[in-house]
Structure formats: structure tokens, C-alpha cells
Amino acid sequence: MKYTNFIEIALPREQVAQLLADPAQLPKWLRGMVPHEPVQGIHGQLGTEPRTL
């Protein structure tokens, strides 16, 4: 089964990309997201180790 869904966001692409990349915004658009902060590394980069809050 294939499933496709899309939404139209009335914001510039760059602004949407910034919001999606901001760790503080993740719980707003990812249901069930457990907040975390990096212990080592930078959020979003390969090898980053998170600490669950």
C-alpha cells in the first residue's frame, strides 16, 4: 500500500525550513516527540548523542 499526503503552508520555503530545523519546534509538528538536547555534537548532525529530558 502506498500513501501520500501533503499540506500547503503559506510561508516562504526558507522560513519553513528554519522552523523544521529548530529543535525547539520539533514537538509542535512531531506528535509523541520526546524533548532532548545534545550531550555531544550539534543537533541534526551525524554522531550527535542526545540526553533525554
Distance bins in CASP14 RR format, pairs under 12 A and 6 or more apart:
PFRMAT RR
TARGET T0000
AUTHOR 0000-0000-0000
RMODE 2
METHOD distances of the structure
MODEL  1
7 16 0 0 0 0 0 1 0 0 0 0 0
7 29 0 0 0 0 0 1 0 0 0 0 0
8 16 0 0 0 0 0 1 0 0 0 0 0
9 15 0 0 0 0 1 0 0 0 0 0 0
9 16 1 0 1 0 0 0 0 0 0 0 0
9 17 0 0 0 0 0 1 0 0 0 0 0
9 19 0 0 0 0 1 0 0 0 0 0 0
9 20 0 0 0 0 0 1 0 0 0 0 0
9 29 0 0 0 0 0 1 0 0 0 0 0
10 16 0 0 0 0 1 0 0 0 0 0 0
11 17 0 0 0 0 1 0 0 0 0 0 0
11 18 0 0 0 0 1 0 0 0 0 0 0
11 19 1 0 0 1 0 0 0 0 0 0 0
11 20 0 0 0 0 0 1 0 0 0 0 0
12 18 0 0 0 0 1 0 0 0 0 0 0
12 19 0 0 0 0 0 1 0 0 0 0 0
13 19 0 0 0 0 0 1 0 0 0 0 0
13 20 0 0 0 0 0 1 0 0 0 0 0
14 20 0 0 0 0 0 1 0 0 0 0 0
14 21 0 0 0 0 0 1 0 0 0 0 0
15 21 0 0 0 0 0 1 0 0 0 0 0
15 22 0 0 0 0 0 1 0 0 0 0 0
15 25 0 0 0 0 0 1 0 0 0 0 0
16 22 0 0 0 0 0 1 0 0 0 0 0
16 25 0 0 0 0 0 1 0 0 0 0 0
16 29 0 0 0 0 0 1 0 0 0 0 0
17 25 0 0 0 0 0 1 0 0 0 0 0
18 24 0 0 0 0 0 1 0 0 0 0 0
18 25 0 0 0 0 1 0 0 0 0 0 0
19 25 1 0 1 0 0 0 0 0 0 0 0
19 26 0 0 0 0 1 0 0 0 0 0 0
19 28 0 0 0 0 1 0 0 0 0 0 0
19 29 0 0 0 0 1 0 0 0 0 0 0
20 26 0 0 0 0 1 0 0 0 0 0 0
20 28 0 0 0 0 0 1 0 0 0 0 0
20 29 1 0 0 1 0 0 0 0 0 0 0
20 30 0 0 0 0 1 0 0 0 0 0 0
20 44 0 0 0 0 0 1 0 0 0 0 0
21 29 0 0 0 0 0 1 0 0 0 0 0
21 42 0 0 0 0 0 1 0 0 0 0 0
21 43 0 0 0 0 1 0 0 0 0 0 0
21 44 1 0 0 1 0 0 0 0 0 0 0
21 45 0 0 0 0 0 1 0 0 0 0 0
22 28 0 0 0 0 1 0 0 0 0 0 0
22 29 0 0 0 0 0 1 0 0 0 0 0
22 43 0 0 0 0 1 0 0 0 0 0 0
22 44 0 0 0 0 0 1 0 0 0 0 0
23 29 0 0 0 0 0 1 0 0 0 0 0
23 30 0 0 0 0 0 1 0 0 0 0 0
23 33 0 0 0 0 1 0 0 0 0 0 0
23 34 0 0 0 0 0 1 0 0 0 0 0
23 35 0 0 0 0 1 0 0 0 0 0 0
23 36 0 0 0 0 1 0 0 0 0 0 0
23 37 1 0 0 1 0 0 0 0 0 0 0
23 38 0 0 0 0 1 0 0 0 0 0 0
23 42 0 0 0 0 0 1 0 0 0 0 0
23 43 1 0 1 0 0 0 0 0 0 0 0
23 44 0 0 0 0 1 0 0 0 0 0 0
23 45 0 0 0 0 0 1 0 0 0 0 0
23 48 0 0 0 0 0 1 0 0 0 0 0
23 50 0 0 0 0 1 0 0 0 0 0 0
23 53 0 0 0 0 0 1 0 0 0 0 0
24 33 0 0 0 0 0 1 0 0 0 0 0
24 35 0 0 0 0 1 0 0 0 0 0 0
24 36 0 0 0 0 0 1 0 0 0 0 0
24 37 0 0 0 0 0 1 0 0 0 0 0
24 43 0 0 0 0 1 0 0 0 0 0 0
25 33 0 0 0 0 0 1 0 0 0 0 0
25 35 0 0 0 0 0 1 0 0 0 0 0
25 43 0 0 0 0 0 1 0 0 0 0 0
26 32 0 0 0 0 1 0 0 0 0 0 0
26 33 1 0 1 0 0 0 0 0 0 0 0
26 34 0 0 0 0 1 0 0 0 0 0 0
26 35 1 0 0 1 0 0 0 0 0 0 0
26 36 0 0 0 0 1 0 0 0 0 0 0
26 37 0 0 0 0 0 1 0 0 0 0 0
26 43 0 0 0 0 1 0 0 0 0 0 0
26 44 0 0 0 0 0 1 0 0 0 0 0
26 50 0 0 0 0 0 1 0 0 0 0 0
27 33 1 0 1 0 0 0 0 0 0 0 0
27 34 0 0 0 0 1 0 0 0 0 0 0
27 35 1 0 0 1 0 0 0 0 0 0 0
27 36 0 0 0 0 0 1 0 0 0 0 0
27 53 0 0 0 0 0 1 0 0 0 0 0
28 35 0 0 0 0 0 1 0 0 0 0 0
30 36 0 0 0 0 0 1 0 0 0 0 0
33 50 0 0 0 0 0 1 0 0 0 0 0
33 52 0 0 0 0 0 1 0 0 0 0 0
33 53 0 0 0 0 0 1 0 0 0 0 0
34 50 0 0 0 0 1 0 0 0 0 0 0
34 51 0 0 0 0 0 1 0 0 0 0 0
34 52 1 0 1 0 0 0 0 0 0 0 0
34 53 1 0 0 1 0 0 0 0 0 0 0
35 43 0 0 0 0 0 1 0 0 0 0 0
35 50 0 0 0 0 1 0 0 0 0 0 0
35 51 0 0 0 0 0 1 0 0 0 0 0
35 52 1 0 0 1 0 0 0 0 0 0 0
35 53 1 0 1 0 0 0 0 0 0 0 0
36 43 0 0 0 0 1 0 0 0 0 0 0
36 44 0 0 0 0 0 1 0 0 0 0 0
36 48 0 0 0 0 1 0 0 0 0 0 0
36 49 0 0 0 0 1 0 0 0 0 0 0
36 50 1 1 0 0 0 0 0 0 0 0 0
36 51 1 0 0 1 0 0 0 0 0 0 0
36 52 1 0 1 0 0 0 0 0 0 0 0
36 53 1 0 0 1 0 0 0 0 0 0 0
37 43 1 0 0 1 0 0 0 0 0 0 0
37 44 0 0 0 0 0 1 0 0 0 0 0
37 48 0 0 0 0 0 1 0 0 0 0 0
37 49 0 0 0 0 0 1 0 0 0 0 0
37 50 1 0 0 1 0 0 0 0 0 0 0
37 51 1 0 1 0 0 0 0 0 0 0 0
37 52 0 0 0 0 1 0 0 0 0 0 0
37 53 1 0 0 1 0 0 0 0 0 0 0
38 44 0 0 0 0 1 0 0 0 0 0 0
38 45 0 0 0 0 1 0 0 0 0 0 0
38 47 0 0 0 0 1 0 0 0 0 0 0
38 48 1 0 1 0 0 0 0 0 0 0 0
38 49 1 0 0 1 0 0 0 0 0 0 0
38 50 1 0 1 0 0 0 0 0 0 0 0
38 51 1 0 0 1 0 0 0 0 0 0 0
38 52 0 0 0 0 0 1 0 0 0 0 0
38 53 0 0 0 0 0 1 0 0 0 0 0
39 47 0 0 0 0 0 1 0 0 0 0 0
39 48 0 0 0 0 1 0 0 0 0 0 0
39 49 1 0 1 0 0 0 0 0 0 0 0
39 50 1 0 0 1 0 0 0 0 0 0 0
39 51 1 0 1 0 0 0 0 0 0 0 0
39 52 0 0 0 0 1 0 0 0 0 0 0
39 53 0 0 0 0 0 1 0 0 0 0 0
40 47 1 0 0 1 0 0 0 0 0 0 0
40 48 1 0 0 1 0 0 0 0 0 0 0
40 49 1 0 1 0 0 0 0 0 0 0 0
40 50 0 0 0 0 1 0 0 0 0 0 0
40 51 0 0 0 0 1 0 0 0 0 0 0
41 47 1 0 0 1 0 0 0 0 0 0 0
41 48 1 0 1 0 0 0 0 0 0 0 0
41 49 1 0 0 1 0 0 0 0 0 0 0
41 50 0 0 0 0 1 0 0 0 0 0 0
41 51 0 0 0 0 0 1 0 0 0 0 0
42 48 1 0 0 1 0 0 0 0 0 0 0
42 49 0 0 0 0 0 1 0 0 0 0 0
42 50 0 0 0 0 0 1 0 0 0 0 0
43 49 0 0 0 0 0 1 0 0 0 0 0
43 50 0 0 0 0 1 0 0 0 0 0 0
43 51 0 0 0 0 0 1 0 0 0 0 0
44 50 0 0 0 0 1 0 0 0 0 0 0
END
